[in-house]
Amino acid sequence: MSPYDPSAFPPFAVTVDLVVLTVRRHALCALVVRRGEQPFQGRWALPGGFVRGDEDLGAAAARELAEETGLCAHDPAVPGVDNGAHLEQLATYGDPERDPRMRVVSVAHLVLAPDLPAPRAGGDANSARWAPVDELLEVPDQASAGLAFDHERILADGVERARSKIEYSSLATAFCPPEFTVGELRRVYEAVWGVALDPRNFHRKVTGTPGFLVPAGGTTTRQGGRPAQLFRAGGATLLNPPMLRPEV
């Protein structure tokens, strides 16, 4: 039997890319950073970077998010740490031509959070901003370039994951503060799905779905008008019946 030779195997690099979504001014927005280095220097991209040899994927995703933007996220696999943001693996991307530097496989992660502050650029990012996903996913014309690498595809996959998951899970509450009104939750659904929902039907559905919402014991007038009842997420992970997305 021939001896084991590590050099006989092709080298691969592994990165993490982050689809960070939040609702700002009633629009679904994604976090993008302007690349400060080659390749694609000056282009907007999803935050992310190379995985270090001594860290797992979830730790790399959390580190890159903090280094490039100053934001933090909670990995459900790490118990006892939760600041309101949700982080999960999205998909793996391994097209041989996706990175001009070398063969790079990216494990993308999805982050959902309530209305987040303006991000802070760092690492190899010159600047960072929240941008409406509809703007980022528009077909670029000759005067404007799209996102770097294959990040438009990754972003589109992340947006569709969020849109589909809020149909059958309670994940929409990840876009809300710890206590929220039914109206605020409805606006999350409207922003993520890009549709207008009937307020009365929505109220009946979410308050009638077992385990979805529980009363928080107070009211608020922060949305104007009459005091509205405050709720918290009820702990259910799956919704039965689901909140089906209206056909557009």
N, C-alpha and C positions, 0 to 999 in steps of 0.2 A: 504494500500500500504506500502510495507517494506521501511525503510529508505535507502537512498543512502549510500553505503559503498565503498569508493575508494579502500580499500584493497582487495575487492573481485575480482578485475580485475588484470590480470597478468602484471607484470612490463616489460617494453620494453625500450631499449636504442636506440637512433638514432645517426648515424654517417654520415659523408660526406666523400666520396672517390673521388679523382681527377685524371682524365685521362688528363694529360697535354702533348700536342703534339706540336712539332716544327720540322722544317726541318733544319738539320745540316749536312754540307758536303754532300749535295744531298741525304740524307737519312731521312726517317720519324723516328723521335726519340720520346721517352716518358720519362717523369721524374719519377724516382724511388728513394726511400729512404731506407736506411738500418735500420731496426728496432733496437732501443736501449733497448727495454723493452720486457717482455713476454706479450702475447704469440708470438711465432715465432721470438724470439730475434735473431738478426744476419741475418735474411732473408730480401731480397729485397721486397718492397711493394710499392703500390701507396701511395702518400701523402694523409693525411686525419686525421680525429679524431672525437671525440664526439661533438654533437651539444649542446651548452649551453642552459640553460632554458630561457634566455632572448634574443635569437637571432633567426632570420629566417634562412632558409637553404642557401640562397645565401650569406648572411653575414658570416655564418659558413664556407662555402667553401672558400671565399676570405681570412678569417682569418687564416685558416689552411694552405693555400698556402703560405701566407706571413710568418707565424711562422716557418714552417718546411723548407722553401727554400729561403726566402727573396724575392720571386717574387710576382708580383701583377697581377691582372686580372680585366677586365671590365665586369660587369654584365649588359647585355642589359636592364634589368629591372630598373637599376639605371641610370637615365638620367644625362648628363653633366659630366660624368667621363669616360674617354677613354684613355688608354695608349697603344693601339694597340693590346691588347690581347682580345680574345672573350671567354666568359664563358656562358654555358647553361646547364640545367639539362639533364642528359643522361638517366637514368633508376633507378628503385628501386629494391634492392636485399634483400630478406627476408627469405632465407632458414634457418630453425631452427638450423642447424648445422654449419652455416657459421662462427661463432665466438665461440671459446671454453669457453669464460668467462661468457657469458649470452646470452639471446635472443637479438640480435642486428639487426636492420634494417638499411641498408645503402642506402642513396640517392646519387648516383654517379653523378658527374658533368664532363663535357667535356670542356677543355680549349685549345684554338688554338692561336698561337702567332708566330710572326716572329722569326728569329734566335735569341734565347735568350742566355744570358751569363751563365757561370757555376753557378749552384745553390749553395746556402749556407745552410748547414744542421743546424737544430735547433729543438726545441721542444723535442720530444722523438726519433728523428732520429739521428743516429750516423754519417751518411754521405748521400750525395745525388749526383746523376749523371744523365746525359742523356744517354739513351741506345737505339740502334736501335730496333724498335718494332719487326722485324723479329727475333732478338736474344731473346727477352723476351718471345715471343710466341712459341719458339721451344719446342718440347716435351723434358722435362728434362730426363737425363739418371740417372743411379743409383748413380753417383758421384756428381750430382748437383741437388739441389732442385729448384722448380719453385717459383713463387711469393707467398707471404703469403696470407692467407685467400682464398677468391675466386677471387683474383685480376687478375688472368689471364683471366677469363671470362669477368670481367668488362673491362679490357684493350682491349680484342678482340671486345667487343661491341662498345667501343669508337672509335676504328680504323675503324670499318665498318660504323659507323655513319658518320665519317669524309669522308670516301671514297664515300659514297652514296650522301652526301649533296653537295659535290662540283660538282656533275653531274648537279643538277638542281638549285643551288643557287650560289651566288657570294662569298661564304665562303672561297674559295681558296685564295682570296686576304687578308684574315686574317693572312696568313702565310708570307705575303710580307711586306716590309717597306711601308711608306705612298706613296712614288713614286717608281715605279718599271718598268722594261722592260717586253715586252712580253716573252722574253727568260727566265727571272727569274720566271715569272708566269708559264711558261711551265714546268720548272724544279720542281715546286711545285706539279703540277699534276703528273709528272713522279714519284716523290718520294712517294706521297700518294698512288697512284695506283700501283706502282711497275712495270711500263711499259715504253717503249720508244715511244714517239709521233713524228710524222712527223712535223718538224718546220713550213713548209709553210702552211700545212693544219690547224695547230693549230693557227697560226697568223691570217689566214683568218676567222676562226670561232670566236675567241674572239673579234677581232676588228669589226666583222660584227654582233655581238649579241647586240641588242639595250640595252643601259643602263649599259652594263657590264664594259666597260673601257672608260675613257675620257682622252684626251691628257693633260699632265701636263705642256707642254710648254717648255720643255728642252730635252737635250740628256745626255747620260753618256757613258764613256768608261771603267767603272769599271769591266766589264766582258771581256775586251780585244777586239781587233779588231776595226772595224769601230764604230763611235758613234751610239748608239741605242736610239730610242725615249722613253721618259719616260711617263708613264701613272699613273693615280689614279683610284681607284674604282669609278664606275659611279653611285652608289646609288641604282641600281636595286637589289632587294632581290631574285627574281626568274628569271631564264634564260629561254628565249624562242627564239630559240629552246635550249634544254638542251645540255650539254657537256657529251655525253654518254661514259661510261667507255668501253675501248676496251676489248674484250674477250681474256683471257690469255690461 
